[in-house]
Amino acid sequence: MEKPQSLNNEIDKDFIPDKNLVICKYMDFIKFMSLLQYEKLFFSRADKFEDELEGSIPDAFFKNFSESEKLAYKKIHESYKEHKTKTYISCWSEFHEESYAMWQIYSKKYGLAIQTTVGKLEKALSSSEAIIRKVKYINYNNNNEKVHVPLVTCDGSDNLRRNFFVIKPNFYEYEKEIRAIIISNESQHHKEVPIDLNYLIDEIIISPFSSRWAADLIKDLVWNRYGFKDIHIFDSGVELRK
């Protein structure tokens, strides 16, 4: 039923972002302070996300399966809800320009965005088992759509399963998401992964909704209290009515 491993490797490449790709993470002030103070990156458990389809198998995946193959495969993956409790994700976005929608959703008041590259995030997470993957967006209601899903190592062993956490419904496409994913053999409320901030942050963008005093506080904390004087901090380019 599974495709040859060589083809799986080709499919996997479609989900691997370029190391030079610029990415950013929109976040509120509290999460940013936690990152600075503890030098740990927060990974949410997959079943805690709002999207009910998170990690689920779209019907289009079974397009070329026989009925018996569908039944067998679905039975194997009936435990995907358990997989969700053992999968941890840190969400980032491709950065080409600021997104007003992302500011609104993830860091409206006293928020900011930290900017880096895929390669630097990978290096900063080198002590963990995180993999970094690009999310593909599909129409879950279109059974004619061709759906490829890569393989992922499960539970730290040589066991492989399909990584349905790298596909999402296409109405989330505005997020342009890049995910750092940890597949664990244990279920925790979340994970906080040690990270080397010297490799991580290139620039910080202050939310357009933030006040002047909050922006000045962030600069003072980053440059003076924590000593990251090489990090460029600048105000959002999004113009709002005052």
Sequence and secondary structure as in RCSB ss.txt:
>XXXX:A:sequence
MEKPQSLNNEIDKDFIPDKNLVICKYMDFIKFMSLLQYEKLFFSRADKFEDELEGSIPDAFFKNFSESEKLAYKK
IHESYKEHKTKTYISCWSEFHEESYAMWQIYSKKYGLAIQTTVGKLEKALSSSEAIIRKVKYINYNNNNEKVHVP
LVTCDGSDNLRRNFFVIKPNFYEYEKEIRAIIISNESQHHKEVPIDLNYLIDEIIISPFSSRWAADLIKDLVWNR
YGFKDIHIFDSGVELRK
>XXXX:A:secstr
    HHHHHHHHHTT   TT EEEEEE HHHHHHHHHH EEEEEEGGGSS TTTT   GGGGTT  HHHHHHHHH
HGGGHHHHHTTEEEEEEEE SS  HHHHHHH  SS EEEEEEHHHHHHHTTTS  EEEE EEE TT TTS     
EEE TTSS EEE GGGEEEGGGGGG EEEEEEE SS  SEEEEE  HHHH SEEEE TTS HHHHHHHHHIIIII
S  TTSEEEE S     
